[in-house]
Amino acid sequence: MRIYPTTYDRWVSLATVEMPAKDVPEPFRWRLMRLPDLSRTPTDIVAVRVRGIDPLPGEPVVPAHRMMCVPEWGEP
């Protein structure tokens, strides 16, 4: 598990491996992006949610850690 800042002042836990977009449900798709040098955010890599234009089925995305976890007994 890796924890990255997002572009909207939150943090997200991501899996350590990339997977093809076809294997990751839409709500769990993320990409890691470099920020431009003139950005106000004091970091160089942020997590960006994949939305709008769907990635190609074979395009790599980073799944959210929640997708990779097996739920405990009684959890939804």
C-alpha distances in whole Angstrom, upper triangle without the diagonal:
4,7,10,14,15,19,20,19,16,13,10,6,6,5,5,9,12,14,18,19,21,18,16,18,19,18,14,15,13,15,14,17,19,22,25,27,29,26,26,22,22,19,19,16,15,13,16,17,19,22,26,26,24,23,25,23,22,21,17,15,11,10,9,6,10,11,10,10,14,16,18,21,23,20,21
4,7,10,13,16,18,17,14,10,8,6,5,6,6,10,12,15,18,19,22,19,17,19,19,18,14,14,12,13,11,14,16,18,22,23,25,22,23,19,18,15,15,12,12,11,14,15,17,21,24,25,24,22,24,24,22,20,17,14,10,11,9,8,12,13,12,13,17,19,21,25,26,23,23
4,7,10,13,14,13,10,7,6,4,6,9,10,13,14,17,20,20,23,21,18,20,19,17,14,15,12,13,11,14,15,16,20,21,23,20,20,16,15,13,14,11,10,9,13,14,17,20,24,25,24,23,25,25,24,22,18,15,12,12,10,9,12,14,14,15,19,20,21,25,26,23,23
4,6,10,12,10,9,6,6,7,7,11,11,14,15,17,20,20,23,22,19,20,19,17,14,14,11,11,9,11,12,13,17,18,19,16,16,13,12,10,10,8,6,6,10,12,15,18,21,22,22,21,24,24,24,21,17,14,11,12,11,11,14,16,16,18,21,22,24,28,29,25,25
4,7,8,7,6,4,6,9,11,14,15,17,17,20,22,21,25,24,21,21,20,17,16,15,12,12,10,11,12,11,15,16,17,14,13,9,10,8,10,8,5,6,9,11,15,17,20,22,22,22,25,26,25,22,20,16,14,15,13,14,16,18,19,20,24,25,27,30,30,26,26
4,5,6,5,6,7,10,11,15,16,18,17,20,21,20,23,23,19,19,17,15,14,13,10,10,9,10,11,11,14,16,17,13,13,10,12,10,11,9,5,5,6,8,12,14,17,19,19,19,23,24,24,21,19,15,13,14,13,15,16,18,20,21,24,25,27,30,30,26,26
4,6,7,9,11,14,15,18,20,21,20,22,23,21,25,25,21,21,19,17,16,15,12,12,11,10,11,9,12,14,14,10,10,8,11,10,11,10,6,7,7,9,13,14,16,18,19,20,23,25,25,22,20,17,16,17,16,18,20,21,23,24,28,28,31,34,33,29,28
4,6,9,11,15,16,20,22,23,22,24,25,23,26,26,22,22,19,17,17,16,14,14,14,14,15,13,15,17,17,13,12,10,13,13,14,13,10,10,9,11,14,15,17,20,21,22,25,27,28,24,23,19,18,18,16,19,20,21,23,25,28,28,30,33,32,28,27
4,7,10,14,16,20,21,23,23,25,27,25,28,28,24,24,22,19,18,18,16,16,15,15,16,14,16,18,17,13,11,9,11,12,14,13,10,11,12,13,17,18,20,23,24,24,28,29,30,26,24,21,19,19,17,19,20,22,24,24,28,27,29,32,31,28,27
4,7,10,13,17,19,21,21,23,25,23,26,25,22,21,19,16,16,16,14,15,14,15,16,15,19,20,20,16,15,12,13,13,15,13,10,10,11,12,16,17,20,23,23,23,27,28,28,25,23,19,17,17,14,15,16,18,20,21,24,24,25,28,28,24,24
4,7,10,13,15,18,18,20,23,22,24,23,20,20,19,16,14,15,12,13,13,14,16,16,19,21,21,17,16,13,14,12,14,12,9,8,11,12,15,18,21,23,23,23,26,26,26,24,21,17,14,14,11,12,13,16,17,18,21,21,23,26,26,23,22
4,6,10,12,15,15,17,19,18,21,20,16,16,16,13,11,11,10,11,11,14,16,17,20,22,23,20,19,16,17,14,15,12,10,7,10,10,13,16,19,21,20,20,23,23,23,21,18,14,11,11,8,8,10,12,14,14,18,18,20,24,24,20,20
4,7,9,12,13,15,18,18,20,18,15,16,16,14,11,12,10,12,12,15,17,19,22,24,26,22,22,19,19,16,17,14,12,9,12,12,15,18,21,23,21,21,23,23,22,20,17,14,10,9,6,5,8,10,11,11,15,16,18,22,22,19,19
4,6,9,10,12,15,14,17,15,12,14,14,13,9,9,8,10,10,13,16,18,22,24,26,23,23,20,20,17,17,13,11,9,11,11,13,16,20,21,19,18,20,19,19,17,14,10,7,6,4,5,8,9,9,11,15,16,19,22,23,20,20
4,6,8,9,13,14,16,13,11,14,15,14,10,11,10,11,12,15,18,21,24,26,28,26,26,23,23,20,19,15,14,12,14,14,15,18,22,22,20,18,20,19,18,16,13,10,6,6,6,5,8,9,7,10,13,15,18,22,23,20,20
4,7,10,14,15,18,15,14,17,18,17,14,13,12,12,12,15,17,20,24,25,28,26,27,23,23,19,18,15,15,13,15,16,17,21,24,24,22,19,21,20,18,16,13,11,8,9,9,8,12,12,10,12,16,18,21,24,26,23,23
4,7,10,12,15,12,12,15,17,17,13,12,11,11,12,15,18,21,24,26,29,27,28,25,25,21,19,16,16,14,16,16,16,20,23,22,20,17,18,16,14,13,10,9,7,8,10,10,13,12,10,13,16,19,22,26,27,25,24
4,7,9,12,10,10,13,14,15,12,10,9,9,10,14,16,20,23,25,28,26,28,25,25,21,19,16,15,13,14,14,13,17,20,19,16,13,14,13,11,9,6,5,5,7,10,11,14,12,12,15,18,21,24,27,29,26,25
4,6,8,7,7,11,12,14,11,9,10,11,13,16,19,23,26,28,31,28,30,27,28,24,23,19,18,15,16,15,13,16,19,18,15,12,12,10,8,8,5,6,6,7,11,12,14,12,11,15,17,20,23,26,28,25,23
4,5,6,7,10,12,14,12,10,11,12,14,17,20,24,26,29,32,29,32,29,30,26,24,21,20,17,16,15,13,15,17,15,12,9,9,6,5,5,5,6,9,9,13,15,17,14,14,18,20,22,26,28,30,27,25
4,5,5,8,8,11,10,7,10,11,14,16,20,23,25,29,31,28,30,28,29,26,24,20,19,16,14,12,10,12,14,12,9,7,7,5,6,6,6,6,9,9,12,15,16,13,14,18,20,22,25,28,29,25,23
4,6,7,9,12,11,10,13,14,18,20,24,26,29,33,34,32,34,31,33,30,28,24,23,19,18,15,13,14,16,14,10,9,8,5,7,8,9,9,12,11,14,17,17,14,15,18,19,22,25,27,28,25,23
4,7,9,12,10,10,13,15,18,21,24,27,30,33,35,33,34,31,32,29,28,24,22,19,18,16,14,16,18,17,13,12,11,8,9,10,10,9,11,9,12,14,14,11,11,15,16,18,22,24,25,22,20
4,6,8,6,6,10,12,15,18,22,25,28,31,32,30,31,28,30,27,25,21,19,16,15,13,11,13,16,15,12,11,12,10,11,11,10,8,9,6,9,11,11,8,10,13,15,17,20,23,23,20,18
4,6,6,7,11,14,17,20,24,26,29,32,33,30,31,29,30,28,27,23,20,17,15,12,11,12,14,14,11,12,13,11,13,13,13,11,11,8,10,12,11,8,11,14,15,16,20,22,22,19,16
4,5,6,9,12,16,18,22,23,26,30,31,28,29,26,28,26,25,22,19,15,13,9,8,8,11,11,8,10,12,11,14,13,13,10,11,9,10,14,13,11,14,16,18,19,22,25,24,21,18
4,6,9,12,16,18,22,23,26,29,30,26,27,25,27,24,24,21,17,14,12,8,8,9,12,13,11,13,16,15,17,16,15,12,11,9,9,12,11,9,13,15,17,17,20,23,22,18,16
4,7,10,13,16,20,21,25,28,29,26,26,24,25,23,22,18,16,12,11,8,8,10,14,15,13,13,15,14,16,14,13,9,8,5,5,8,8,7,10,12,15,15,19,22,22,18,16
4,7,10,13,17,19,22,25,26,24,25,22,24,21,20,16,14,10,9,6,5,8,12,12,10,9,12,12,13,11,9,6,6,5,7,10,11,10,12,15,18,19,22,25,25,22,20
4,7,10,13,15,19,22,23,20,21,19,20,17,16,12,10,6,6,4,5,9,12,13,12,11,14,14,14,12,9,6,5,6,7,10,12,12,13,16,19,21,24,27,27,24,22
4,6,10,12,16,19,20,18,20,17,18,15,14,10,8,6,5,6,7,10,13,13,12,11,13,15,14,11,8,6,6,8,10,13,15,15,16,19,22,24,27,30,31,27,26
4,7,10,13,16,18,16,17,15,15,12,10,6,6,5,6,9,10,13,16,16,16,14,17,18,17,13,11,9,8,11,12,14,17,17,17,20,24,26,28,32,32,29,28
4,6,10,12,15,13,15,13,14,11,8,5,6,6,7,10,11,14,16,16,17,15,18,20,19,15,13,11,11,14,15,18,20,21,21,24,28,29,32,35,36,32,31
4,7,9,12,10,13,11,12,9,5,5,7,9,10,14,15,17,19,19,20,19,21,23,22,18,16,15,15,18,18,20,23,24,24,27,31,32,35,38,39,35,34
4,6,8,6,9,8,9,7,5,6,7,10,11,14,16,18,20,20,22,21,23,26,25,21,19,18,17,20,20,22,25,26,27,29,33,34,36,40,40,36,35
4,5,6,9,10,11,10,8,10,11,14,14,17,19,20,22,22,24,23,25,28,27,23,22,21,21,24,24,26,29,29,30,33,36,38,40,44,44,40,39
4,6,9,10,10,10,8,11,13,16,17,21,22,24,25,26,27,26,29,31,30,26,25,24,23,26,26,28,31,32,33,35,39,40,42,46,46,42,41
4,7,9,10,11,10,13,14,18,18,21,23,24,25,26,28,28,30,33,32,29,27,26,25,28,28,30,32,33,34,36,40,41,43,47,47,43,42
4,5,7,9,9,11,11,15,15,18,20,22,23,24,26,26,29,31,31,27,25,24,23,25,25,27,29,30,31,33,37,38,40,43,43,39,39
4,6,9,11,13,12,16,16,19,22,23,25,26,28,28,31,33,33,29,28,25,24,26,25,27,29,31,32,33,37,37,39,43,42,39,38
4,6,8,10,9,12,14,17,20,21,23,25,27,26,30,31,31,27,25,23,21,23,22,23,26,27,28,30,34,34,36,39,39,35,35
4,7,9,10,14,16,19,22,24,26,28,29,28,31,33,32,29,26,24,22,24,23,24,26,28,29,30,34,34,36,40,40,36,36
4,6,7,11,14,17,20,22,25,26,27,25,28,30,29,25,23,21,19,21,20,21,24,26,26,27,31,32,34,38,38,34,34
4,7,10,13,16,19,21,23,24,25,23,26,28,26,23,20,19,17,20,20,21,24,25,26,28,31,33,35,38,39,35,35
4,7,10,13,15,18,21,21,22,20,23,24,23,19,17,15,13,16,16,18,21,22,22,24,28,29,32,35,36,32,32
4,6,10,13,15,18,19,19,18,22,23,22,19,16,14,12,14,14,16,18,19,20,22,26,27,29,33,33,29,29
4,7,9,12,16,17,17,16,19,20,20,16,14,11,9,11,10,13,15,16,17,19,23,24,27,30,30,26,25
4,6,9,12,13,14,13,17,18,18,15,13,10,10,11,11,14,16,16,18,21,24,25,28,31,31,27,26
4,6,10,11,11,11,15,16,17,14,13,10,9,10,10,13,14,14,17,19,22,23,26,29,28,25,23
4,7,8,7,8,11,13,14,11,11,8,9,10,11,15,16,15,17,20,23,24,27,30,30,26,24
4,6,7,9,12,14,16,14,14,12,13,13,14,18,18,17,20,22,25,25,29,31,31,27,24
4,6,9,13,15,17,15,16,14,16,17,18,21,22,20,23,26,28,29,32,34,34,30,27
4,6,9,12,14,12,14,13,16,17,19,22,23,21,24,27,29,30,33,36,35,32,29
4,7,9,11,10,12,11,14,14,16,20,20,18,21,24,26,27,31,33,33,29,27
4,6,8,6,8,8,12,13,16,19,20,18,20,23,25,27,31,33,33,30,28
4,6,5,9,10,14,15,18,21,22,20,21,24,26,28,32,34,35,32,29
4,6,8,10,13,14,17,20,21,18,19,22,24,26,30,32,32,30,27
4,6,9,12,14,17,20,21,18,19,22,24,27,30,33,34,31,29
4,7,10,12,16,18,20,18,18,22,24,27,30,33,34,31,29
4,7,9,13,15,18,15,16,19,22,24,28,31,32,29,27
4,6,10,12,14,13,13,17,20,22,25,28,29,26,24
4,7,9,12,10,11,14,17,19,23,26,27,23,22
4,6,8,7,8,11,14,16,19,22,23,20,19
4,5,6,7,9,13,14,17,20,21,17,16
4,5,5,7,10,12,14,18,19,16,15
4,5,5,8,9,12,15,16,12,12
4,6,8,9,13,16,17,13,12
4,7,9,13,16,17,14,14
4,6,9,12,14,11,12
4,7,9,12,10,10
4,7,8,6,7
4,6,6,9
4,6,9
4,7
4
